Amino acid sequence: MIKKLAAEFFGTFWLVFGGCGAAVLSAAFPELGIGFAGVALAFGLTVLTMAFAVGGISGGHFNPAVSLGLAVGGRFSWAELVPYWIAQVVGGLAGAAVLYAIASGKPGFEVGGFASNGFGDLSPGKYGMIACLIAEIVLTAAFLVIILGSTSKVAPAGFAPIAIGLGLTLIHLISIPVTNTSVNPARSTAVAFFAQTGAVNQLWLFWVAPLVGAIVGGLIWKVLLEPEQA
């Protein structure tokens, strides 16, 4: 169990440090040309690389919503859910802390939003709360279907991390303008506490919506899509 939790800690650390790091460090310089598409790809690559690196140890969740959706879909033990959540949140906070330590070393650095998520005034496109709630629920549900489908016995073996990583990239391409993309409560929590905005006050949405979406996605797979056992 310790190795599983260590894998989840490090995987979530890498997701926050790599994905949010691309937004805070690289996208801040337009001349680098990374843009929001580059940030989307960075998030996808963090999951893809860690799924290959430590997915065989812990399952490669790196996300409380994913752990919940897998439990609903019958692929994960309910008894391990809370320990996984703790490891993921702590790993995300560690990733954000290291990112802050690096970013704050630049003269004139301003924390600002620090890649946090938000709705209303804190949404990149100023989308309202209901729009952001719907986006996070639908996209998290879709993410769970991608994960459950690509890791099922009928899927081509060995390609799941690629499908999952590209799926997360696509999710970011869709929703960075809306919520700055969460679909992951640990990722949202990690950077919210470093942001100099009201991100912490809006954090509830980025727990509620992904968890609801994960339940929906897990049920869609379990009830409608899961292949019958041979």
Buried (B, 14 or more C-beta within 10 A) or exposed (E): EEEBBBBBBBBBBBBBBBBBBBBBBBBBEEEEEBEBBBBBBBBBBBBBBBBBBBBEBBBBBBBBBBBBBBBBBEBBEEEBBEBBBBBBBBBBBBBBBBBBEBBEEEEEEEBEBBBBBBBEEBBBEEBEEEBBBBBBBBBBBBBBBBBBBBBBEEBEEEEBBBBBBBBBBBBBBBBBBBBBBBBBBBBBBBBBBBBEBBBBEBBEBBBBBBBBBBBBBBBBBBEEEBEEEE
